[in-house]
Amino acid sequence: MTMFKVMIRDLLGLIVIISTILATLGILLDLFVVFAYFTNETTIANMFFHESFYLLAFLIPPYFIAKYITNSQRVADVEAYLLLKHKNEHS
């Protein structure tokens, strides 16, 4: 395990967090769409729907990225690398 792979894993973790936040925002906008349709505000509902439509693309990638970075062998390699690095710094 190299430092580059650890940094890539951390970067993928940040991408998971950002994608989850954007997907949640898309779902929240969809709830506003339903509320706007029930209150007969069709122009606002159409605008919210068009804004939330592109955010729904962020629902799928977090699942696969999280599955990739939480592989048990990969987690064990990262922990072993970080432990070795910590021992070398404090020796």
N, C-alpha and C positions, 0 to 999 in steps of 0.2 A: 504494500500500500504506500503510495507516495502522497506528498502534501497536495499535489494537484488534484488527485482523486478525492481527497477529503474536502477540498474547496469546491469541487464540482458537486459533491453530495450536499454540502451546505447551500450552494446556489440552487440546487433542485428543491431543497426544503423551502427556501424562500419563494420559489415559483409556486409550490403547492399552496403556501399560505396566501399569496396574492391571487391565485386562481380561485381559491375557496371564497375569498372576500368578494371577488367580482361575480362569482356565481350566486352568492347570497344576495348581492345587490340586484342581480337580474331577477331572482325570485321575489324580492321585495317590490320591485317595480311591477312584476306581474300581479302581485296582490293589489297594488294601487290601481292597475288596469281594471280588475274585477270590481273594486270599489267605485271607480269612476263610471263604469258601465251601469252599475246599479243606481247611481245618482244622476243618470242621463247626461253625463259630460262626455260625449263621444269624441270630441276633438282632443280633449286631454287624454282620454283612454287610448286613442290612436297614437298620440305622441309617445306616451309611456310604453306602449307595446313596441313601437319601432325602436325605442331606445333600449329596451330590455331584450329584444330579439338577438342582438349580437352578443350580449353577455351570457346567454345560455350556452354558448360554445365552450365556456369555461367549466362546465359541469363534468365533462369526461376526463380531461387530462390529469386532474389531481389524483384520481383513483390509480391510474397507471404509473404515474411518477412516484406516488407513495408506495405502491407495491414494489417498484424497482429499488427505492432507497432503503426500504425496510427488510430487504433480503437478509436472512439470518447470518449467512456467511459474510456478507458485506459489512454488516454491523459489527461482527466479531473482528474483522480485519481493521476497521476504523478504530475500534476501542483498543486493539493491540498496538496499533501505530501510535495513537495518542498517549498510551501508557509508556511506550518506549521513549517517545519524545519527552515526556514529563520526567522520566528517570534520567535521561541524558542532560536535561537542563539543570536538574538539582543534584547532580553528582559532582 
